[in-house]
Amino acid sequence: YDDRFARKRKQLDLLQKGQSIRPNPAKPASALQKRFWQEVSLRESADGFQVMLDSRPVRTAAKNVLLIPHNKHQLAAAIALEWDLLVSSQQALKHHYIPLTSLTNRALEIQVADEQGNSRLRNDLIRTALRYLETDTLLCWAPETNMHDPAEQQNGSLRDKQMQIAQPIITFLAQHVWPGVELKPILGADSIIPEKQPQMTTEVIRGWLSGLPAWELAGLERGVLASKSLLVATRLLVEWSSKFSHIREASSGQARFGIEEAAEAASVEVRWQTGMWGEVEDTHDVEREDMRRQLGSVILLVHGS
C-alpha cells in the first residue's frame, strides 16, 4: 500500500510540474503557443463540409481544403470538436491531438492518389494488411495445454475462449464478405509453428481489398493497426460502412458488431492473462481505452447516412 501511495504521489508531483510549465494561452511565449482562431464552425459547400477556424478552412498536409463528404456530418462535427478543444497551434502539429483529422487526411490522400492513377499507396496498404493476416490476432489461438494455466479451469482453456469469440466472425466473413474462403487457425492445438493461409484465400482477400473505396481502405488500415487483425477490422468495416449496406441486409439476423465486440475479439489473450495475474496500472487500462478510441474513429470515418 505504501509503495502504491508513493507512486501515486510521484505521479501527482510530475503532473503538477507539467502544468506549471504548460504554455498559458493568455500569455504565449511564441505564436505556436496560442490559437490563431477564436471560433470553430462547420460550413457546407457544394463539395462537402469544411471545418472553419474563424474564416479559414482546415487544410490537409498537401495544403488542400479538408473536405468531408455530405453524408458524413457526424465525422465533420467530431473533427470540428477536435479543433475546438485545442489550446494552441502547436497541438495541431501532433497527430494524437487531432486523430480524426489525421485519419480523414489519410482517406483523402488515398483518394487523390487513386484519381491520379497512382497505385503505389494503395498497393502498399494492401501489402501491409495481408502481412497482418499471416499473424492475425483472431486466428492466433493458444496451445490446448499450457504449463502456466491453472490446474483446474472451470470455464475452459484460453484456446476455447479464443475459438468461441473468433468463430462467429470467421463464419460471417466466409459467408457474406469472402464467400467460400477457408480461414485457418495460424497455430495448431499442439504447435507453435505458424501456418499460412491457403493461397486462394490470400488472393480472394487481396482482390477484395483492391476494390475498396479510399475512405474504407483508410478506415481498414486504422482498424488493422489498432486490433492487429485484418479479420476484426474487416468485420467492423462491413458493419458500419454505407458501402456494405447490402451485406447487412442479407445478414439481418446477426448481432451488431461495434467497438466493444471488436475490442473484445482483439484482446482475448490480454484479458485472459490480466484475469489471472492482474493489470499493470497505467498500461493495460490505457491500452484498452486507446484501442476503443481508434476503433471508434474507424466507425466515424466510414459511417454515412
C-alpha positions in Angstrom: 0.0 0.0 0.0 2.8 2.4 0.9 4.6 1.7 -2.4 1.4 2.4 -4.4 0.8 5.6 -2.4 4.3 6.8 -3.1 3.9 6.1 -6.8 0.7 8.0 -7.0 2.3 10.9 -5.1 5.2 11.0 -7.5 2.7 10.9 -10.5 0.8 13.9 -8.9 4.1 15.8 -8.4 5.0 15.2 -12.1 1.6 16.3 -13.2 1.7 19.5 -11.2 5.2 20.2 -12.6 4.0 19.7 -16.1 1.0 22.0 -15.5 3.3 24.7 -14.2 5.4 24.7 -17.4 2.4 24.3 -19.8 2.0 27.2 -22.2 -0.6 29.7 -21.0 -2.8 30.6 -23.9 -3.3 34.0 -22.3 0.4 34.7 -22.2 2.0 32.8 -25.1 5.8 32.7 -25.4 5.5 32.2 -29.2 3.0 32.2 -31.9 2.7 28.4 -31.8 1.7 28.5 -28.2 -1.6 30.2 -28.8 -4.6 29.7 -31.0 -4.9 31.9 -34.0 -8.6 31.3 -34.1 -11.5 32.1 -31.8 -14.4 30.1 -33.2 -14.7 26.7 -34.8 -17.7 26.0 -37.1 -18.9 23.9 -40.0 -19.6 25.2 -43.4 -21.4 23.2 -46.0 -20.3 23.8 -49.6 -21.1 22.1 -52.9 -18.2 19.8 -52.4 -18.8 18.8 -48.8 -18.3 20.0 -45.2 -15.4 22.4 -44.3 -14.2 22.9 -40.8 -13.7 26.6 -40.4 -11.3 28.3 -37.9 -13.0 31.7 -37.9 -12.9 32.3 -41.6 -10.1 29.9 -42.5 -10.8 26.3 -43.5 -8.7 23.5 -42.1 -6.4 22.1 -44.7 -4.7 18.8 -45.4 -1.0 18.1 -45.3 -0.9 18.8 -49.0 -2.4 22.3 -48.3 -5.8 21.4 -49.9 -9.0 22.3 -48.1 -10.1 19.4 -45.9 -13.4 18.3 -47.4 -15.7 15.9 -45.7 -18.5 14.3 -47.8 -22.1 15.5 -47.3 -23.2 12.1 -45.9 -20.6 12.2 -43.1 -22.0 15.0 -40.9 -21.1 13.2 -37.7 -17.4 12.9 -38.8 -17.4 16.6 -39.7 -18.8 17.6 -36.3 -16.3 15.4 -34.5 -13.4 17.0 -36.4 -14.7 20.4 -35.6 -14.8 19.4 -31.9 -11.1 18.2 -32.1 -10.1 21.7 -33.2 -12.3 23.5 -30.7 -10.5 21.6 -27.9 -7.0 22.6 -28.9 -5.5 25.4 -26.8 -2.5 26.1 -29.1 -1.5 25.9 -32.8 1.4 23.7 -31.7 -1.0 21.0 -30.7 -2.4 20.9 -34.2 1.1 19.6 -35.4 0.7 16.5 -33.3 -1.5 13.7 -34.7 -2.6 12.4 -31.4 -4.4 15.7 -30.6 -6.3 15.5 -33.9 -6.7 11.8 -34.7 -9.9 12.2 -36.8 -8.4 15.0 -38.8 -5.3 12.8 -39.5 -7.4 9.8 -40.4 -9.6 11.9 -42.8 -6.4 13.3 -44.3 -5.3 9.8 -44.9 -8.5 8.9 -46.7 -8.2 12.0 -48.9 -4.6 11.1 -49.6 -5.6 7.7 -50.9 -8.5 9.2 -52.9 -6.2 11.7 -54.6 -3.7 9.0 -55.4 -6.4 6.9 -57.0 -7.7 9.8 -59.0 -4.2 10.4 -60.3 -3.8 6.8 -61.3 -1.0 6.3 -58.7 -1.5 2.8 -57.3 1.6 2.7 -55.2 0.0 4.0 -52.0 -3.0 1.6 -52.3 -0.7 -1.4 -53.1 1.5 -0.6 -50.1 -1.6 -0.5 -47.8 -2.8 -3.8 -49.2 0.6 -5.4 -48.8 0.7 -4.3 -45.1 -2.8 -5.6 -44.4 -2.0 -9.0 -45.9 1.1 -9.2 -43.7 -1.2 -8.9 -40.7 -3.3 -11.8 -42.0 -0.3 -14.0 -41.6 -0.3 -13.4 -37.8 -3.9 -12.3 -37.3 -4.8 -11.9 -33.7 -8.2 -13.5 -34.3 -6.5 -16.7 -35.7 -3.6 -17.0 -33.3 -5.0 -19.4 -30.8 -3.0 -20.6 -27.8 -2.0 -24.3 -27.5 -4.6 -26.5 -25.9 -2.5 -27.0 -22.8 -0.2 -24.5 -21.2 2.1 -25.1 -18.3 1.2 -21.7 -16.9 -2.5 -22.3 -16.8 -4.3 -23.2 -13.6 -4.6 -26.9 -13.0 -8.4 -26.7 -12.9 -10.1 -24.4 -15.4 -13.8 -24.2 -14.8 -14.5 -22.2 -17.9 -12.3 -24.0 -20.4 -8.9 -23.1 -21.8 -7.7 -19.9 -23.4 -7.9 -21.6 -26.7 -11.5 -22.5 -26.1 -12.3 -18.9 -25.3 -10.4 -17.6 -28.4 -12.3 -20.1 -30.6 -15.6 -19.1 -29.1 -15.0 -15.4 -29.9 -13.4 -16.0 -33.3 -15.8 -18.5 -34.9 -18.8 -16.2 -35.4 -16.6 -13.6 -37.1 -14.9 -16.2 -39.3 -18.3 -17.6 -40.3 -19.7 -14.2 -41.1 -16.7 -13.3 -43.3 -16.7 -16.6 -45.1 -20.4 -16.4 -45.8 -21.0 -12.8 -46.6 -17.7 -11.0 -47.4 -15.4 -13.6 -49.0 -17.9 -16.4 -49.8 -16.3 -19.8 -49.7 -12.8 -18.9 -48.5 -11.1 -21.1 -45.9 -9.7 -19.2 -42.9 -7.5 -21.5 -40.9 -6.1 -21.0 -37.4 -2.5 -19.9 -37.5 -1.4 -22.2 -34.7 -2.4 -25.8 -34.2 -3.7 -27.2 -30.9 -0.2 -28.6 -30.0 2.0 -26.4 -32.2 3.8 -23.1 -32.1 4.8 -23.2 -35.8 2.6 -20.8 -37.7 0.7 -22.0 -40.8 0.0 -19.8 -43.8 -3.5 -19.3 -45.2 -4.3 -21.1 -48.4 -3.1 -19.2 -51.5 -6.7 -18.9 -52.8 -7.8 -17.3 -49.5 -5.0 -14.7 -49.8 -5.8 -13.9 -53.4 -9.5 -13.5 -52.8 -8.8 -11.1 -49.9 -6.3 -9.2 -52.0 -8.8 -8.7 -54.7 -11.5 -7.5 -52.2 -9.0 -5.0 -50.7 -8.1 -3.7 -54.1 -11.7 -2.8 -54.8 -12.3 -0.9 -51.5 -13.1 2.8 -51.9 -10.5 5.2 -50.5 -12.3 6.0 -47.3 -13.0 2.4 -46.5 -9.4 1.5 -47.1 -8.2 4.2 -44.8 -10.6 3.0 -42.1 -9.5 -0.6 -42.6 -5.9 0.4 -42.2 -6.6 2.2 -38.9 -8.7 -0.8 -37.7 -5.9 -3.3 -38.6 -3.2 -1.3 -36.8 -5.4 -0.9 -33.7 -6.6 -4.5 -33.4 -3.6 -6.3 -35.1 -6.2 -8.2 -37.0 -7.3 -7.9 -40.6 -10.4 -10.0 -39.9 -11.6 -7.9 -36.9 -11.1 -4.7 -38.9 -12.9 -6.1 -41.9 -15.9 -7.2 -39.7 -16.1 -3.7 -38.2 -15.8 -2.0 -41.5 -18.6 -4.1 -43.1 -20.8 -3.5 -40.1 -20.7 0.3 -40.3 -19.7 1.4 -43.9 -22.5 2.6 -46.1 -20.9 0.8 -48.9 -21.8 -2.6 -47.4 -25.4 -2.0 -46.6 -26.4 -4.9 -48.9 -24.4 -7.3 -46.7 -26.1 -6.1 -43.6 -29.5 -6.5 -45.2 -28.5 -10.1 -46.2 -27.4 -10.9 -42.7 -30.1 -9.0 -40.7 -30.3 -11.8 -38.1 -26.7 -11.2 -37.0 -26.0 -9.3 -33.7 -24.4 -5.9 -34.2 -20.6 -5.7 -34.2 -19.4 -2.5 -32.7 -16.5 -1.0 -30.7 -16.9 -3.3 -27.7 -17.2 -6.5 -29.8 -14.2 -5.6 -31.9 -12.1 -4.7 -28.9 -13.1 -8.0 -27.1 -12.2 -10.1 -30.2 -8.8 -8.3 -30.5 -7.8 -8.7 -26.8 -8.9 -12.1 -25.7 -5.5 -13.2 -24.6 -4.7 -10.0 -22.8 -8.0 -10.2 -20.8 -7.3 -13.8 -20.0 -3.8 -13.0 -18.7 -4.9 -10.0 -16.7 -7.8 -12.0 -15.3 -5.2 -14.4 -13.8 -2.4 -12.1 -12.9 -3.9 -8.7 -12.7 -3.4 -5.5 -14.7 -0.3 -3.3 -14.9 -1.6 0.1 -13.8 -1.3 2.9 -16.4 -0.5 0.3 -19.1 -3.3 -2.3 -19.7 -6.0 0.2 -18.8 -4.5 2.9 -21.1 -4.0 0.5 -24.0 -7.6 -0.8 -23.6 -9.1 2.7 -23.9 -6.8 3.7 -26.7 -7.9 0.7 -28.8 -11.5 1.7 -28.3 -10.7 5.2 -29.3 -9.1 4.1 -32.5 -11.8 1.6 -33.4 -14.4 4.3 -32.8 -12.6 6.5 -35.3 -13.0 3.8 -37.9 -16.8 3.9 -37.4 -16.9 7.7 -37.7 -14.8 7.7 -40.8 -16.8 5.1 -42.8 -20.3 5.6 -41.5 -22.6 7.8 -43.6 -26.3 8.5 -43.8 
